[in-house]
Amino acid sequence: MDHTNAKPETIAAQGLGWIDDKTRAITPPIHVSSTYLRDEDNQYRSGRVYARADNPSFDQAEAVITQLEQGAASLLFASGMAAATAVFQALAPGDHVLAPKVMYWSLRNWLLNFATHWGLQVELVDMTDPAAVQAAIRPGKTRLVWIETPANPLWTVTDIEATAAIAHAAGAVLAVDSTVASPVLTRPLELGADIVMHAATKYLNGHSDLIAGVLVTREDNALWQRIRGVRAQLGGTLGSFEAWMLLRGMRTLYLRVRAASASALQIAQHFDGHGRVAEVLYPGLPSARGHAVAARQMSGGFGGMLSIRVAGGEAAAVATAARVALWKRATSLGGTESLIEHRASVEGAGSPVPTDLLRLSVGIEHVQDLIDDLEQALRQAHGAAGA
Ligand SMILES: *Cc1c(COP(=O)(O)O)cnc(C)c1O
């Protein structure tokens, strides 16, 4: 049986089953060379010249991700931000792009404060409303629609299929930041997206010990070749060891994401309607605004990310985060350990995030430990706040 026809769990667990030709090693070697030998007749038949452009240590991880997303090709980058910004930098000054009002904060900042100076016309839209997306399209000018689903940190859901149809009708490309869903739960290319982006720092690697990003394309076309050029020329290239680490992390991707998703749903259900919690934001709750779309385009779970709005406001939220023992107060997501974060403090001035919101990244610990720890933190925080 060919690995390319195997189930995704098998592809991830075995890294597509690649065996090193020279040594028969099951686990791949790490190629660290920065440069490659030119042939006597002045050619580069190996296809390798210099490691800013690419690196044999990327091949297997890129091939695995391409298979998991059912795409045509992938490119690893030095971070999720390097991957995301490469897509925008492959456009031309004057091009109009749509991005979500609710999205990953650093990329939103880059779009508003850097991409605009560089000449892109950036418009933020409510991506949960296809009519708003349609209305924002400028025929002949809009080149790219960028979405994130579920989106940081309110976990709003965007209909990938509907948005792809709107983008394509206008001759624009749809790119999806699918970091939170991971290929385990959503495959945007199958729903009509043109490019998928992951902060591989998060679920793909899964162990909070690596910064990496990746793009996957449905078609190897002119835009994709420009993006490849951005990586090679701007140099947002991943290191060899990091590519190897990522491949190792992905071996357990399916186990980790499914465990985290199942626990996140239990935690969401436990705190939904809880006296010390004003609101639980999680697309897996039937009461969530995006639940119907999420149920259609996600399979096997709704992800490991949720947010709670603490009754009693900002002081109670900060006090709750201060009193957890097992949850770690840290930014980022998608690791084996659960993280808690007062998101408004991270985003600072201009953030649209409610100040009573705690963002939770659920790991793979026993779910009862996580619930008990949050319970005691909420109880103590409300005692301290006199509530
Ligand atoms: C972390 C993250 C990014 C950026 O990735 P880095 O590896 O930190 O550069 C982009 N989008 C989402 C949704 C993220 O969570």
The ligand as an SDF file (V2000), in Angstrom:
LIG
                    3D

 15 15  0  0  0  0  0  0  0  0999 V2000
    0.7830   32.0520   16.6170 C   0  0  0  0  0  0  0  0  0  0  0  0
   -0.1090   32.3920   15.4920 C   0  0  0  0  0  0  0  0  0  0  0  0
    0.3870   33.0290   14.3460 C   0  0  0  0  0  0  0  0  0  0  0  0
    1.8280   33.4710   14.2150 C   0  0  0  0  0  0  0  0  0  0  0  0
    2.7250   32.4010   14.2990 O   0  0  0  0  0  0  0  0  0  0  0  0
    4.2300   32.5990   14.8480 P   0  0  0  0  0  0  0  0  0  0  0  0
    4.8570   31.2660   14.6600 O   0  0  0  0  0  0  0  0  0  0  0  0
    4.1230   33.0340   16.2770 O   0  0  0  0  0  0  0  0  0  0  0  0
    4.8700   33.6640   14.0120 O   0  0  0  0  0  0  0  0  0  0  0  0
   -0.5110   33.2890   13.3130 C   0  0  0  0  0  0  0  0  0  0  0  0
   -1.8000   32.9430   13.4000 N   0  0  0  0  0  0  0  0  0  0  0  0
   -2.3090   32.3300   14.4890 C   0  0  0  0  0  0  0  0  0  0  0  0
   -3.7550   31.9700   14.5270 C   0  0  0  0  0  0  0  0  0  0  0  0
   -1.4770   32.0290   15.5700 C   0  0  0  0  0  0  0  0  0  0  0  0
   -1.9920   31.4350   16.6490 O   0  0  0  0  0  0  0  0  0  0  0  0
  1  2  1  0
  2  3  1  0
  2 14  2  0
  3  4  1  0
  3 10  2  0
  4  5  1  0
  5  6  1  0
  6  7  2  0
  6  8  1  0
  6  9  1  0
 10 11  1  0
 11 12  2  0
 12 13  1  0
 12 14  1  0
 14 15  1  0
M  END
$$$$
